[in-house]
């Protein structure tokens, strides 16, 4: 009887241990290489000045590792840190001169790498899809793209797209930083209008390039003719000298 009791006790202890191990394994969460694990709830440790959500509650951020999530008291949700490619465009926007133009661009954005930036992004996007995040970022970029278009002349936009891109990126970065996002790159792909204004700006340049090419071709032809004439002249001179030598040799005989 005592032996049976001991076996029962051992069995109960083993069951409890197995249950505890099962709970631990099921509640141990790891963060993938391109994500952060955001843990919310109680008993998050006593770290000084920990990250907090918009409600002032502490959050725990795990990157490149794992953590045990207390059942009932804590919840964990992954936050993707992968970059996103966004195509942005505008409807017709009136420039500083009142000329309606449209622009298309491409941006690469991602959540910043610092704890503060990840915490900010967690406040904004936890519980939302990656598509939601991209749509919000696209709205910010397109808004600033329209604003910058409206503050420049068509000539400025046409002649210096790099400056245009940099200005959009500079201004948009400030608002995206409030979401924990950073712009990796921003490029203007196309600026166009329906009235042929931009095309007319390019015609003088096209004509100039063609004119320069014609002049260069004419100069090359001229140089070729000069060299050919000089070669003919040298050949005739050589023939004359040879004929003179022959004549003098025959005279001496």
C-alpha positions as CSV (number, residue, x, y, z in Angstrom):
1,X,0.0,0.0,0.0
2,X,2.7,2.5,0.9
3,X,4.5,1.6,-2.3
4,X,1.4,2.2,-4.3
5,X,0.9,5.6,-2.7
6,X,4.5,6.6,-3.6
7,X,4.0,5.5,-7.2
8,X,0.8,7.6,-7.3
9,X,2.5,10.6,-5.9
10,X,5.4,10.2,-8.3
11,X,2.9,9.9,-11.2
12,X,1.1,13.0,-10.1
13,X,4.4,14.9,-9.8
14,X,5.4,13.8,-13.3
15,X,2.1,14.8,-14.7
16,X,2.4,18.2,-13.1
17,X,6.0,18.6,-14.4
18,X,5.0,17.5,-17.9
19,X,2.0,20.0,-17.8
20,X,4.3,22.8,-16.7
21,X,6.9,22.0,-19.4
22,X,4.0,21.9,-21.9
23,X,2.8,25.3,-20.8
24,X,6.3,26.7,-20.9
25,X,6.9,25.4,-24.4
26,X,3.6,26.6,-25.6
27,X,4.0,30.1,-24.1
28,X,7.7,30.6,-25.0
29,X,7.6,32.9,-28.0
30,X,10.5,33.8,-30.3
31,X,11.1,36.7,-32.6
32,X,12.0,35.9,-36.2
33,X,15.0,37.6,-37.9
34,X,12.8,40.3,-39.5
35,X,10.4,41.0,-36.7
36,X,10.1,42.2,-33.2
37,X,7.9,40.5,-30.6
38,X,5.8,43.0,-28.6
39,X,4.7,41.8,-25.2
40,X,2.0,43.7,-23.3
41,X,0.4,43.2,-19.9
42,X,1.6,42.8,-16.3
43,X,4.9,41.7,-14.8
44,X,7.1,42.9,-17.6
45,X,10.1,43.5,-15.3
46,X,11.5,46.5,-13.5
47,X,13.6,47.9,-16.3
48,X,14.3,51.6,-15.9
49,X,12.4,53.8,-18.3
50,X,10.8,50.9,-20.3
51,X,9.0,51.5,-23.6
52,X,5.3,52.4,-23.1
53,X,2.3,52.3,-25.4
54,X,0.1,55.3,-26.1
55,X,-1.9,54.5,-23.0
56,X,1.2,54.8,-20.8
57,X,1.4,51.0,-20.2
58,X,4.7,49.3,-20.3
59,X,5.6,47.1,-23.2
60,X,8.4,44.6,-23.7
61,X,10.2,44.5,-27.1
62,X,12.1,41.3,-28.0
63,X,14.4,41.1,-31.0
64,X,16.6,38.2,-32.0
65,X,15.6,36.0,-29.1
66,X,12.6,34.8,-27.2
67,X,10.7,35.2,-24.0
68,X,8.1,33.4,-21.8
69,X,4.7,34.9,-22.0
70,X,2.7,34.6,-18.8
71,X,-0.7,33.0,-19.5
72,X,-3.6,35.3,-18.7
73,X,-1.3,38.2,-17.6
74,X,0.6,38.9,-20.8
75,X,0.0,38.9,-24.5
76,X,2.5,38.8,-27.3
77,X,2.2,39.9,-31.0
78,X,4.8,39.9,-33.7
79,X,5.6,43.2,-35.6
80,X,7.1,42.8,-39.0
81,X,10.3,44.9,-39.6
82,X,10.5,44.1,-43.3
83,X,10.7,47.0,-45.7
84,X,7.9,47.9,-48.0
85,X,7.9,49.2,-51.5
86,X,5.2,51.9,-52.1
87,X,4.1,53.3,-55.4
88,X,2.8,56.8,-54.9
89,X,1.1,59.1,-57.4
90,X,-0.9,62.3,-57.5
91,X,-3.9,63.6,-59.4
92,X,-3.4,66.8,-61.3
93,X,-1.8,69.4,-59.0
94,X,-1.4,73.0,-59.9
95,X,2.2,74.2,-59.7
96,X,3.3,77.6,-58.5
97,X,2.6,79.0,-62.0
98,X,-0.8,77.4,-62.2
99,X,0.2,74.6,-64.6
100,X,-1.5,71.3,-63.8
101,X,1.0,68.4,-63.5
102,X,1.0,64.8,-62.2
103,X,3.8,62.9,-60.6
104,X,4.6,59.2,-59.8
105,X,7.2,58.0,-57.4
106,X,8.5,55.0,-55.5
107,X,9.4,54.8,-51.9
108,X,11.0,52.1,-49.7
109,X,10.0,52.4,-46.1
110,X,10.5,50.3,-42.9
111,X,10.2,50.5,-39.2
112,X,13.2,52.1,-37.6
113,X,15.8,49.9,-35.9
114,X,15.9,51.6,-32.5
115,X,13.9,50.5,-29.5
116,X,12.2,54.0,-29.5
117,X,11.2,53.7,-33.1
118,X,9.9,50.1,-32.7
119,X,7.9,51.2,-29.6
120,X,6.4,54.1,-31.6
121,X,5.5,51.8,-34.5
122,X,4.0,49.3,-32.0
123,X,1.7,52.0,-30.7
124,X,0.6,52.9,-34.2
125,X,0.3,49.5,-35.9
126,X,0.0,46.7,-33.4
127,X,-3.1,44.8,-34.3
128,X,-3.1,46.2,-37.9
129,X,-2.0,44.4,-41.0
130,X,1.1,45.3,-43.0
131,X,-1.2,46.6,-45.7
132,X,-2.8,49.0,-43.2
133,X,0.7,50.3,-42.4
134,X,1.6,50.8,-46.1
135,X,-1.7,52.6,-46.8
136,X,-1.1,55.1,-44.0
137,X,2.5,55.7,-45.1
138,X,1.3,56.1,-48.7
139,X,-1.2,58.8,-47.7
140,X,1.5,60.7,-45.9
141,X,3.9,60.5,-48.9
142,X,1.2,61.4,-51.4
143,X,0.1,64.4,-49.3
144,X,3.6,65.8,-49.2
145,X,4.2,65.0,-52.9
146,X,1.2,67.1,-53.8
147,X,2.3,69.9,-51.4
148,X,5.8,70.1,-52.8
149,X,4.5,70.0,-56.4
150,X,2.3,73.0,-55.7
151,X,5.2,75.0,-54.3
152,X,7.6,74.6,-57.3
153,X,7.6,75.8,-60.9
154,X,7.4,73.4,-63.7
155,X,10.9,74.4,-64.8
156,X,12.3,73.6,-61.3
157,X,10.6,70.2,-61.3
158,X,11.8,69.4,-64.9
159,X,15.4,70.5,-64.4
160,X,16.0,69.1,-60.9
161,X,14.1,66.0,-60.1
162,X,16.7,65.0,-57.6
163,X,16.1,68.1,-55.5
164,X,12.3,67.5,-55.9
165,X,12.7,63.9,-54.5
166,X,15.0,65.0,-51.7
167,X,12.5,67.7,-50.6
168,X,9.6,65.3,-50.5
169,X,11.7,62.8,-48.6
170,X,12.8,65.4,-46.1
171,X,9.4,66.7,-45.3
172,X,7.6,63.3,-45.3
173,X,10.3,61.8,-43.0
174,X,9.2,64.1,-40.2
175,X,5.6,62.8,-40.2
176,X,6.6,59.2,-40.8
177,X,9.0,59.4,-37.8
178,X,5.9,59.9,-35.6
179,X,4.8,56.5,-36.7
180,X,8.2,54.9,-36.1
181,X,8.8,54.7,-39.8
182,X,11.9,55.7,-41.8
183,X,12.3,56.3,-45.6
184,X,15.1,54.1,-47.0
185,X,14.8,55.7,-50.4
186,X,12.4,57.9,-52.5
187,X,12.5,58.4,-56.2
188,X,10.4,60.4,-58.7
189,X,9.7,58.1,-61.6
190,X,7.7,60.4,-63.8
191,X,6.3,63.9,-64.0
192,X,3.8,64.6,-66.8
193,X,1.0,66.9,-67.9
194,X,-1.9,66.7,-70.3
195,X,-1.2,70.0,-72.1
196,X,2.3,69.3,-73.5
197,X,4.0,71.9,-71.2
198,X,6.8,69.6,-70.2
199,X,7.2,68.3,-73.7
200,X,7.7,71.9,-74.9
201,X,10.3,72.4,-72.3
202,X,12.3,69.5,-73.6
203,X,12.2,70.6,-77.3
204,X,14.8,73.3,-77.1
205,X,17.2,70.9,-75.4
206,X,16.5,68.2,-78.0
207,X,17.1,70.7,-80.7
208,X,20.3,71.8,-79.1
209,X,21.6,68.3,-78.8
210,X,20.8,67.6,-82.4
211,X,22.5,70.8,-83.4
212,X,25.5,70.0,-81.4
213,X,25.6,66.5,-83.0
214,X,25.3,68.0,-86.5
215,X,28.1,70.5,-85.8
216,X,30.3,67.7,-84.4
217,X,29.6,65.6,-87.5
218,X,30.4,68.5,-89.8
219,X,33.7,69.2,-87.9
220,X,34.6,65.6,-88.1
221,X,33.9,65.5,-91.9
222,X,36.0,68.7,-92.3
223,X,38.9,67.2,-90.4
224,X,38.7,64.1,-92.5
225,X,38.7,66.1,-95.8
226,X,41.7,68.2,-94.5
227,X,43.7,65.1,-93.6
228,X,42.8,63.5,-96.9
229,X,43.9,66.6,-98.8
230,X,47.2,66.7,-96.9
231,X,47.8,63.1,-97.6
232,X,47.1,63.6,-101.4
233,X,49.5,66.6,-101.3
234,X,52.2,64.6,-99.6
235,X,51.8,61.8,-102.1
236,X,52.0,64.1,-105.1
237,X,55.1,65.8,-103.6
238,X,56.7,62.4,-103.1
239,X,55.9,61.4,-106.7
240,X,57.4,64.7,-108.0
241,X,60.5,64.3,-105.9
242,X,60.9,60.7,-107.2
243,X,60.4,61.8,-110.8
244,X,63.0,64.6,-110.3
245,X,65.5,62.1,-109.0
246,X,64.9,59.8,-111.9
247,X,65.3,62.6,-114.4
248,X,68.6,63.8,-112.8
249,X,69.9,60.2,-112.8
250,X,69.2,59.8,-116.5
251,X,70.8,63.2,-117.2
252,X,74.0,62.2,-115.5
253,X,74.2,59.1,-117.6
